[in-house]
Amino acid sequence: MKTFLQLTFFSIASLLFFSCKEKVNKNQSQAAVTEQKATKETKQDSGFTTVETAIGELRLPPPYHTQPSTKISQIVNWEENEKPKAPTGFTVMRFADNLKHPRRTYVSENGDYFVAESDDAKNSANQIRLLRDTNADGMPDENHVFLENLNQPYGMLILDDYFYVANVDAVVRFPYKEGQTKITAKPEKILDLPSGGYNHHWTRNLIANQDQTKIYVSVGSSSNVGEHGMDKEKRRANILEINPDGSGEKIYAAGLRNPVGMDWNPVTGELWTAVNERDALGDKLVPDYATSVKEGAWYGWPYSYFGQIKDPRWKDKPHLDKVEKAIIPDVSLGSHTASLGFQFYTAEQFAQKYKNGAFVGQHGSWNRSNFAGYKVVFIPFTNGKPQKPEDFLTGFIKDKEESLVHGRPVGVAQATDGSLLVNDDDAGIIWRVTKK
């Protein structure tokens, strides 16, 4: 993991980024037009900017209001009698443990649980594990290594007698029959994907539309803010749309720095995603977010954030045409929280307030002076519209002063019985949250 050395940034900016090709007077005129187009959605206040999101006003400080910081967590294993904390009325227990960095859980229609055991390239188990509950008690009693020899797998999907896997560098598929416990067939590659880059943006997620005619593939950026050149960002910071055979690729939405979790809003039918935003502008910038994803839309990265707030690292080449059309995301989730997992809750087990709301797994910060994230938050929805998020599963931080944490929640999934599964990858545990 690398962090921009912001204290020397402005003195070396011309060496790190593209030189400006537009004439100064052209930039000035374009800037004037953009400023004149500011509406009630964006307001300036002594360097702070207030934007209107779907859940209300969000006030953001200017860049470098605080100096960029680094605070790396250290994992301290959970004791047998320790567990995360859920709200009153819920019980938390271990669903599975002793796993090899369980990053995500995919639940099939027949109730099988597929777990991507995946990590940074040098540490990844590169396999998918199958957990099965054969006696309907809500806990797995079978455990199989389902697929091996993958390449940092994350996204999984069962569609038309195929089991799809999103590796870091390709989408592949295997012939699949419901109930089988192991796949040994060779993969069929249907789509090459760009790989490598900054801060381990290696996760590639998959989701199909309702009629199963299209697959959506999330691909994070290769850099923090395009510092290696935008030629390295082709087909990245995007959600791609393809046909089930890999043909017909198009960019569904762009300017999303690292979109990972994806799910369909059960009321409106909109695609939603959780996005891990950029680093090195200070403790309070830039907030991660969850948002509806509009087809053909541009969400700002790397030139701006939360609409028309310009990233100062592109001051010499601001791309005002892109800035002008950037969409403000719907729900701010806090800066540097590493909001990655995303799941709408459609079951009946939890109280009515949770129905059709969304859970977000926050993997936790490394680049701010105090920890943020390291929890699961819940976004209530009313008639398909988001409300302000609230904490749901906490207790992952053991000692914030000593930088000690028990684990890092990431993937979230709805189990067949309506309980919530939370992948705690660094701890090797999947937690199960049920109503008492």
N, C-alpha and C positions, 0 to 999 in steps of 0.2 A: 504494500500500500504506500502510495506516494502522496504527498501533500504539497501544494504550491507554497513557495516561500514568499509570502505576500509582502514582507517587510521590504523586499528589494524589487517588488513587481514593477512599479511604475518606471524605475530606471532602466529596466531591461525589456519592457513590453514590446518594443519594436523588434527585438531579436526573437521573441517567442511566438509572435502571431503574424498573420498576414500583413504586409504593408498596404497602406490605403491606395487604391487605384483611382477612386473618384476625386474630382477636384474639390477643394475646400468649399468653394461657394456652393457647389451642388449639394454637399453634405449639410451645409448650413440651411439651405432652403428646404431640404427634405426634413431636417430636424424641426424646423419651424412648423411645417405641415403636420408632423406627428404630434407636436405639443398642442397645436390648435385643436386637434381631434380628441384631446382628453375630455372625458365625460364624467358623469357622476360615479362611474365605476372606478376611477383612479383619481386620488386627491393627494396633493403634496402638503406637508406640514413640517417645516423646519428640518428638512432632510428626510423625514419619515414619509412613507407613502401608504395610503389607505386604499385598498381595493375591495370591491364588493364581490364576495363569493356567494355560492349557493346557500351558505349557512350564515351569512352576515358579513359585516366588515372585518377586514384583516389589516392590521397596522404593522408595517414592516420597516425596520431601521434601514439607514443607508448602508451600502457596502462598507466593510471594515469598521463598523461602529464598535465592534470589539475585534481584537486581533485573532486571526486563525489559531486554533489550538489543537493539540493532540492529547488524547487520554485513552489509552488502550486497556481494555478489560482483560482480566485474568480469570480463568475458569477454576472454580472450586466445586468439586462434585457435590451433588445433593446427597445428604444422608438419607438412610432408608425411611426415617420418620419425617423428612422434610418434603415439601411440595409447594407449588405456586398457590397464590391466594385468589380466590374467586369471590364474587359478591355473596352476601347472605342468601341462603336458599340453594346454593350449588355445592357439589362435592367434586373434588379433584383427585384423580388416581392415575397410576401408571397404566397405560394401555399396552405399551411395549417398551422394553429397554435393552441395553447392551447392543444397540444398533450402531452402524458405522456412518455417523453423520447423516441422519435422516432428514433430508432437506424438504421433501414434499410428500404428501399422501394423496393418492388418487383413489376415489371410491367408485367401483364399477356398479352397474345396475343390479348384478346378482349379489352384491354385498361384499365382494372381495376387496381387500385393501392392498394397494400397490404402493410401496415406499421407495422413493429414489434415494439411494445411499450415495451421496455425491458431495464433492468438495472442490477446493482448489486443485489444480492439475496434479501437483505432487502428492496430495493426500487422498485423492478420491478413490473410493472403493469401486466406482464405475459399475454399479449393479443396481438391480431393482429387486426388492424383496416382496413376497406375497404373504400377507397375513390373512387368516381366514377364521371366522367364528362359526363353528359347526353346530353348536348347541343353543344358539340364540340368547346367550347371556350377556351379550354386548362386549365380550372380551375375546381376543383371538386365542385359539387353541391349536392352530396349525401355523407353521412358519417355514417358508420355502424360499430359496434363492431362485427367483423366477427368470431373470435375465442377467447375463454377465458380459464382460468385455465391451462395455459401452464407453462413451467418452464424455464424462461429466453430464450425465443425464439429469433432466429436471422435468420438463413437460411430458405428460403421458395422456393417452387418449385411446379408447376403444371405439372403432368405427368400421362398419361393414366387414366384419370378420378379419379385421386387422388390429394389431396392437401397435400404436404409434409411439415413438420416443423422440423427444427433442434433445439431441446431444448438443454440446457447445458449438459444433461445426456443421451439423446437418440434422435434418429431420429424416428418420428412417422408420420403416414399418416391417412387421413380421406377421405371417399368417397366424390367426388366433382362433381358438374355440373356447367358448365359455366353460370355465371349470378347470382348464388345464393348469398344472402347477409349475411347469417349466417350459421355456422355449429354447430350443437348440438350433433352430433354422437360422440361416444367414440373413442378415438384414437387407432390405431393399432401400437404397437411398433414393428419396424422392425430391430432396431439396438441399442444396449446399447453403450453409450459413456462414457469415463472417465471424471470426473468433479472435481472441486475444484482446489486450488492452488494459486500461486503467482500472484499478480497484476491483478486479475480479468480477467484472460484469459478464459472467459466464452462463447465467441461467437463461434458458430459452423455454418459454411456456407455450402450451397448446390449449385451444378450446375450439369446439365446433359450434356452428350456429344451430338453431332449433331444428331446421329440416335436414341438417347434416350434409349440406351441399358445399359448405365452405369450412376451411380451417383457418384459425387466426394464430399467428406466431409472434410472440414478443421477443424483441432483440434489443438489448441495451447498448449504450454507446461504448466506444473503445477508449474514450478519454473523459476527463473531468469536464472540460469546456471547449473541446475542439482544438486543444493546444498543439496537437501533432499535425494539424491540417485537416480540413473537411473532406479531403479525398480519402482519408482513412475511415470516414464515417458513412460510406455508401451502404445503404440497406440497414443502417443501425439507428438507434434511438427511435425505432419505429415499431408499429404493429403491422405485420404483413398479412395479407389475405391470399390464400391459395385454394385450389381445388384439392380434393382428397388424394389425387395422384401426383400432386406437387406442381401441376401446371397452372397457368393463369395467374402468376404472382402479380400483385399490385400492392402499393403502399396504402394501407387503410387509414392510418393516422401517423403523424410525424411530430418531431420536436419533443418527444417524451424521453427524457434522458435514460432512465432505466425502468421500463415498465415490466413488472414481474407477475404478480397475482392478477388474474382476470376472471370475471364471472358476469352472468347476465342478470340485469335487474329484473326480478320476477314480476314486477308490476308494469313497468314501461317497456320492457324488452330491450333496453339499451345495454351495450357492452360497457362494463366498468373495469378500471384497472387501478392498481396501486403503483405509484411512481417514486423511485428513489432519486431525489434531486441532487444538485451540484454542491461542491465543497469549496472551502477556502475563502469564503467571504465574511467569516465571523461566526460566532455562536448562534446567532438568530437567523442566519441565511444559509441556504434557501429552504423553506419548508418542503418536506415531502408532502405528497398529497394523494388522495383518491379522487377519481373523476370519471364521469361518463365520457365515452370516447365517440366523438362525432366523425362520421366517415369523411375523409378528405381534409380533416382539420389539422391545424398547426398549433402546437402548445408551447413554442418559444425557444426550447433548447437549441443551440447554446447562446443565442443572441440576447434573449430577454427571459424574464420569469414572471409568473403571475400577471400575464398580459403584457403591458408595454413598459415594464421596468427593465431598463437596459442593463446588461451585464457589463461592468466597466472594463473587463478584459477584452472587449470587442470595441472599445471606444474609437480606435483608428479605422475600423471597418465595421460600422454598426449594423449593416443590413437592415435599413429602416423599412424596407418593403416587407420583410419578414416580421419585424417587431410590430408593425402596424396591424397585422392580421392575427397576432398571437391570441389564443383563447385563455381566459382566466379559468384555472381548474376549479372544481366544485368544493372540495373539502381539504383544508389544510390539516396536516397531521403532525406538525412540529418539525423543526429543523434537525437534520442529521439523525432522525429516529430510525433510519433504514426500514421504512415501511414497505414490506415485500409481499407477505401473504395476504390474500383477499378472498372472502367467501360470503355470499349472501346466505342467510339462514331462512330456510323455507319449511322447516319441520314444525311439529306441534309440541315437542317436549318442554321447551322453555316457555316462559311467560309471554303473553301476547305482545308486550313491548318489543320483543326480539324478532317477532315474525316479520320477514322481508327486510330486516336490517342487515348490516354487513359487519363481519369481524375482520380485523386487520392485524397481522403479525408484524411486530416491530422488532427487528433483529438487534437494534441498539447502536448507539453512536461510538465513534472512535475519534472524531475530529471536532470536538468542542470541549470547553474547559470543565463542564459538568455533564454527567451522563444524561442521555435522553433516550427514550424508547425502552427496550428490554421489557416489553409487556405486550399484551394483546388489548387492543381497544375495540370498542363497539360503536358503530355509527347507526343510530336509530333512523329509520325512514318512515315518513308519513305520506301515504298515497304515492309512493314511488319517489318522494323527494327527500334528500338527506337533511339531517339535523346535526347539531353539534356532537362530536364524538365524546365518549366517556371511557374511563378505564374499565377493563373487564377482568383480565388475568394479570396479576402483578406478583411481586416477591422474588423475581429473578435476580435482583441486585442484592448481594450479601452485605457488602460494605463499600459504599460509594467513595469514601475518603481513601480507602486502600485499593480502589479500582477492582474489587473482587465481585464476581458474579457467579451464580450457580449455572446459568445457561443462557441461551439466546433463542427466544421463540421466533419462528419464521413461517412455515407453512401452516395454514388452517384449513380444516375440512369438516364437512358435516357427515357424521356417521349414519349408518342406516337406521339406527334407533333414535336419531335426533340429538344425540350427544355431540359435543364439539371436540374434535381432535386437534391438538397443537403440537407441531413438530419442534422439539427443542434440540437443534442439531448438534451443537457443541457438547451437550450433555448426553447425547445418544439415546434420548427418551422421546416417546410420544405420550403426551398427557391427554387424559380423557376427562372432560367436564360434563357432569350430568346434573339434572335437577334432583334435589333431595326428595 
